Amino acid sequence: MENKYDLIIIGAGPGGADAAEEAAKYGLKTAIIEKSHIGGTCLNRGCIPTKTILHTAGIYREAKAGKELGISGQSQLCIDAAALQDHKNQILENLQAGLTFTLERAGVEIIKGAAVIIDRHHVKVDSAVLETENILIASGSVPSVLPIEGSQLPGVVTSDEMLSLTHVPESLVIIGGGVIGMEFAAIYESFGCHVTVIESLKRVLCNFDKEISRNLSMILGKRGVDIHTNAKVTGISQAGNVLRCAYEEEGQSCQAEGELILMATGRRPCTEGLFTDETDPEVRAMNLAKGRIITDSRQETSVPGIYAIGDVTDGIQLAHAASAEGKNAAAAIAGKKPVISMDYVPFCVYTDPEIASVGMTSDSAKEAGKKVITRKYPMSGNGKSVLTMQDRGFIKIIADPQTEKILGAQLMCARATDMITQFSQAIEAGLCLCDIAKIIYPHPTFCEGIGKAAGK
Ligand SMILES: Cc1cc2nc3c(=O)[nH]c(=O)nc-3n(C[C@H](O)[C@H](O)[C@H](O)COP(=O)(O)OP(=O)(O)OC[C@H]3O[C@@H](n4cnc5c(N)ncnc54)[C@H](O)[C@@H]3O)c2cc1C
């Protein structure tokens, strides 16, 4: 039968696309179904567009501060948001074309349309029913909006709309001080917009090391971002030309006004339309946790032959985690061992300075009752950081007190998101502080700070 596959993948985000390429390498007849744009959230509404805009924001901020560096003409500088959109869209198109080419060259069939799972072995796209040995759900996630009064008002937006703005708002209120909220705060503060962040937890970037949260709040605060923590938003209303966001902070009723209000309050799994009345009850009874699909370590769901990866599952919502799970799922389906170790997933924030973390933090060690030693190097002593005029930053390494084996690292400095991989490799390979202290680091570089932190 022509329409019979070894594997049908639903969703062409980073998880689905990497799974498809890997499956094709194993010789599995693979099709990938995508209802929107190839590349998923990551390429179209997530990682790539935010980092493209952050790149512009970084250059703009540096150029504005350029007088000291011998660059003049600052009064002429401005952000052309429409041109930035064109630039961003060009990048997305290039990457979409590249990904399409990669998948087709690997022999993956790309099918446009919305997929409905009929049963373990059948998937429907429009009116066509495709037969398959295995199904991989990689349908990702969508922004979740707080169910509060005023959340549907025009001007209350999610990251999806923020990434298509063709003007810079004068003021922006961001609800949620997680990674997405803080990246948008960094972008719009750089563009000259007045930014207020309202976070219900006791600090921004609550999943990161305390020192990182504190430093970021301090740095952005100094640049003019208004950050409110332990603050619970109660409603949004229209107040003339602006939106008013009411919140409670330390028992007080407060309000913040913005031309736009960004809801950066997490993401929910995208399963809409995947299961319908046509779906076999066995599939509809798949085990979920708060709507997110539960899988085993091979990425298989409670329904044999149906696998799930990435944001739609109850795992980590990051592009590289989705890709790794995708490759491992393809290996499992082909009867192979996992190809990627899931033990140490790095977490990154692309603010300025960048933030990156892998493995244990001193806070998580404390919670686990584990004794650790911490080596820290302030980047104010790093020549490259000084000559590029970086804000305060540091490299922190967590190690075992007896063996000095590296257990984790947290970086807050320029190029942190690139340098973190050295620590992932060190932890995975069981290296000790002396192993990374004894190698030669080129001078002057940011990574000299790694040697300094390890060698103290
Ligand atoms: C603003 C923002 C910034 C981010 N920045 C980063 C970052 O810097 N680094 C990082 O690691 N992560 C980042 N993320 C998270 C990252 O984008 C996601 O973790 C990642 O995209 C998840 O990949 P996925 O393959 O699981 O799903 P997705 O990328 O969401 O892709 C799922 C695809 O499935 C399709 N689909 C859904 N249902 C169906 C159906 N029924 N039929 C056919 N197709 C379907 C969707 O259209 C979509 O294209 C960011 C997210 C956002 C929102």
The ligand as a MOL file (V3000), in Angstrom:
LIG
                    3D

  0  0  0     0  0            999 V3000
M  V30 BEGIN CTAB
M  V30 COUNTS 53 58 0 0 0
M  V30 BEGIN ATOM
M  V30 1 C 9.2110 33.3210 22.5720 0
M  V30 2 C 9.8620 31.9670 22.7420 0
M  V30 3 C 11.2400 31.8880 22.7970 0
M  V30 4 C 11.8520 30.6510 22.9440 0
M  V30 5 N 13.2190 30.5980 22.9930 0
M  V30 6 C 13.8330 29.4080 23.1410 0
M  V30 7 C 15.2470 29.3140 23.1350 0
M  V30 8 O 15.9560 30.3090 22.9900 0
M  V30 9 N 15.8120 28.0900 23.2780 0
M  V30 10 C 15.0580 26.9650 23.4480 0
M  V30 11 O 15.6250 25.8800 23.5850 0
M  V30 12 N 13.7090 27.0090 23.4440 0
M  V30 13 C 13.0870 28.1980 23.2860 0
M  V30 14 N 11.7220 28.2610 23.2460 0
M  V30 15 C 10.9550 27.0130 23.4010 0
M  V30 16 C 10.9580 26.2240 22.0900 0
M  V30 17 O 10.4530 27.0250 21.0500 0
M  V30 18 C 10.1250 24.9720 22.2400 0
M  V30 19 O 10.5660 24.2510 23.3800 0
M  V30 20 C 10.2440 24.0780 21.0210 0
M  V30 21 O 9.8200 24.7410 19.8520 0
M  V30 22 C 9.4180 22.8030 21.1980 0
M  V30 23 O 9.5910 22.0210 20.0780 0
M  V30 24 P 8.5120 20.9270 19.6590 0
M  V30 25 O 9.1220 20.2210 18.4760 0
M  V30 26 O 8.1080 20.1300 20.8150 0
M  V30 27 O 7.2050 21.7340 19.2130 0
M  V30 28 P 6.9400 23.0390 18.3560 0
M  V30 29 O 8.1730 23.7570 18.0020 0
M  V30 30 O 5.8890 23.7830 19.0770 0
M  V30 31 O 6.3460 22.4570 16.9970 0
M  V30 32 C 5.1510 21.7550 16.9630 0
M  V30 33 C 4.5790 21.8090 15.5640 0
M  V30 34 O 3.4760 20.9190 15.4970 0
M  V30 35 C 2.4820 21.4690 14.6440 0
M  V30 36 N 1.2120 20.8290 14.9530 0
M  V30 37 C 0.4930 20.8780 16.1040 0
M  V30 38 N -0.6180 20.1180 16.0060 0
M  V30 39 C -0.6210 19.5850 14.7680 0
M  V30 40 C -1.5040 18.7010 14.0680 0
M  V30 41 N -2.6250 18.2510 14.6440 0
M  V30 42 N -1.1960 18.3800 12.7960 0
M  V30 43 C -0.0630 18.8450 12.2020 0
M  V30 44 N 0.7930 19.6720 12.8040 0
M  V30 45 C 0.5430 20.0170 14.0880 0
M  V30 46 C 2.5260 22.9450 14.9910 0
M  V30 47 O 1.9850 23.7170 13.9320 0
M  V30 48 C 4.0230 23.1750 15.1840 0
M  V30 49 O 4.6260 23.6250 13.9840 0
M  V30 50 C 11.0710 29.4690 23.0520 0
M  V30 51 C 9.6810 29.5480 22.9860 0
M  V30 52 C 9.0880 30.7900 22.8180 0
M  V30 53 C 7.5920 30.8560 22.7280 0
M  V30 END ATOM
M  V30 BEGIN BOND
M  V30 1 1 1 2
M  V30 2 1 2 3
M  V30 3 2 2 52
M  V30 4 2 3 4
M  V30 5 1 4 5
M  V30 6 1 4 50
M  V30 7 2 5 6
M  V30 8 1 6 7
M  V30 9 1 6 13
M  V30 10 2 7 8
M  V30 11 1 7 9
M  V30 12 1 9 10
M  V30 13 2 10 11
M  V30 14 1 10 12
M  V30 15 2 12 13
M  V30 16 1 13 14
M  V30 17 1 14 15
M  V30 18 1 14 50
M  V30 19 1 15 16
M  V30 20 1 16 17
M  V30 21 1 16 18
M  V30 22 1 18 19
M  V30 23 1 18 20
M  V30 24 1 20 21
M  V30 25 1 20 22
M  V30 26 1 22 23
M  V30 27 1 23 24
M  V30 28 2 24 25
M  V30 29 1 24 26
M  V30 30 1 24 27
M  V30 31 1 27 28
M  V30 32 2 28 29
M  V30 33 1 28 30
M  V30 34 1 28 31
M  V30 35 1 31 32
M  V30 36 1 32 33
M  V30 37 1 33 34
M  V30 38 1 33 48
M  V30 39 1 34 35
M  V30 40 1 35 36
M  V30 41 1 35 46
M  V30 42 1 36 37
M  V30 43 1 36 45
M  V30 44 2 37 38
M  V30 45 1 38 39
M  V30 46 1 39 40
M  V30 47 2 39 45
M  V30 48 1 40 41
M  V30 49 2 40 42
M  V30 50 1 42 43
M  V30 51 2 43 44
M  V30 52 1 44 45
M  V30 53 1 46 47
M  V30 54 1 46 48
M  V30 55 1 48 49
M  V30 56 2 50 51
M  V30 57 1 51 52
M  V30 58 1 52 53
M  V30 END BOND
M  V30 END CTAB
M  END
